[in-house]
């Protein structure tokens, strides 16, 4: 289904209700406005659209004009922060209470894919988690200006076997020698989804390496402490890397400012939606599977 076909399926913002899980959260409401702008025939959404949705919902939190105005200001402040953080990867222009699509949403696949994955929370269906891992790899590669590979299960970039995958990973990063044999232990990925590194010209050990975990679902906070890079390489590699890998964490969501320090302290280097989009957008990559996934999702939403 092409973009025009999708856009023709929706004409009014009331066809997309406010986020049912939390219709008062500024981040979720900012997502709602972005989704509406993607779906709308004229490519925009506005404070007026959100205000009308508030009044239709008749929630106690929006019982008077003052409370509605405060929430509108909070939501548009969040949109402005997104525009700054995502830079050229942000699909919208924000101004005068309106969010306007820059062009076709397909021109900004990294951001729109993460937006839809976060808003609709469809991680348990299809191949969306693996698509997110791929975007995360591109973001890590762009950030380091180096190389990256997906390690998460099921694997496509590395051998299916865990032992063979570790050995091949060691070969690619030039560290670790190979898999440390332990017949009584077996794993699929041991929480490691993304590995990125930046080589020097000499290709010698001692370099910057990222070990990252992807968490696309709403329960992402529960996963913050799962990946332990030191435990991974001590357990599975014959020789520890000379420079210990840095922990990183990838989510398609936005993080509340009040939680940022806590999340980052536990995540290592934090890649949230705007950071992922900023760096992935700069990579030459095949986004066709992501675009197809978004098109199918939006056609079902708008139907």
Beta strands, then each sheet from edge to edge (+ up, - down):
strand 1: 44-46
strand 2: 92-95
strand 3: 98-101
strand 4: 147-150
strand 5: 194-198
strand 6: 208-214
strand 7: 246-250
strand 8: 269-271
sheet 1: 1+ 3- 2+
sheet 2: 4+ 5- 6+ 7+ 8+
end
